[in-house]
Amino acid sequence: MRLANRVATTLIALVGFHTPAHAGDEVSVAYQTSVDPSKVAQADGLYEKATGAKINWRKFDSGAEVITAVASGDIQVGYVGSSPLAAAASKGLPVVTFLVAAQLGSAEALVVRNGSKIEKPADLVGKKVAVPFVSTTHYSLLAALKHWKIDAGKVQIINLRPPEIIAAWQRGDIDAAYVWDPALGKAKESGKILATSADVAKWGAPTFDAWIVRKDFAEKNPQFVQQFAKVTLEAYAAYRSNPKAWVANAANIEKTARITGAKPGDIAGLLEGNVFPLGKEQIALLGSPTVKAVSDTSAFLKEQGKVDAVKGDYAPYVSAGFVKTAAK
């Protein structure tokens, strides 16, 4: 069974069956290896200090895995891409997006391996392309193929998590991969970029990462979510106010590399590859723009057979309320 179908089945089976912990207890938060300024706050324990809660940080390799853990109740707050978010919302998972973690650009990319004989998009036909299913890069890959007028069925698209992509790449088992760091950095050592998510956004299929929270947990612990958002926004503001100075601080680089696994020398470029919205920008995004993006992504996923149905309104899955309070 494909991962997309397994995730869908899990969502249907697990939604609402578990009660999450209160913020006064241990709170489980799912993070991924995407490079962003808040990794420094995570390393410094600022989230725990602001919320007063013991946070169990759990690393996941894909948004699909995060969604499954959130659905089971094992995770209360999670970091996911817009594609798994859309799939979860379409299945009715009781979550709400409370922060846009990043508007994705060149930090996610389609890399082709040296020696694969892929010089242009048309050369992807018949080749093995790895991507984590139901991820932002999966969505971007399908959107890119559509833009290039390439039948996705004629490309051997393989479902692999980022660590598995690195291993398959090093063995020479795959010809290309659409992924993020640290797998992206490893692939670039012996490959070249064919397209980035910044390109795909220009072609009409933008992607983003988001922090989501279970609705039942948020209703019982709104202050935890507000403080979580506040710490993240403060970390983004510290970077955005002076990116060069932030990158020049060796401690920032060390902490980010330690948590994400990215190469220290790649971190500056990866940060430049995405946009990290601040308070007012968040409030503007966490309305019709994000609702429309989730709706459009869901429609695309249905077209591709990744979800069974599209909801008439995705507004219940997006809220600017926590950011508005945090930004005051």
ABEGO torsion letter per residue (X at the ends): XBAAAAAAAAAAAABGABBBBBAABBBBBBBBABBBAAAAAAAAGAAAAAAGBBBBBBBBABAAAAAAAAAAGABABBBBBAAAAAAAAAAGBBBBBABBABBBBAABBBBBBBGAGBABAAAABGBBBBBBBGBAAAAAAAAAAAAAGBBAAABBBBBBBAAAAAAAAAAGABABBBBBOAAAAAAAAABBBABBAAAAAAAGBBBBBBBBBBAAAAAABAAAAAAAAAAAAAAAAAAAABAAAAAABAAAAAAAAAAAGBBAAAAAAAAAABBBBBAAAAAAABBAAAAAAAAAAAAAAAAAGABABBBABAAAABBAAAAAAAAX
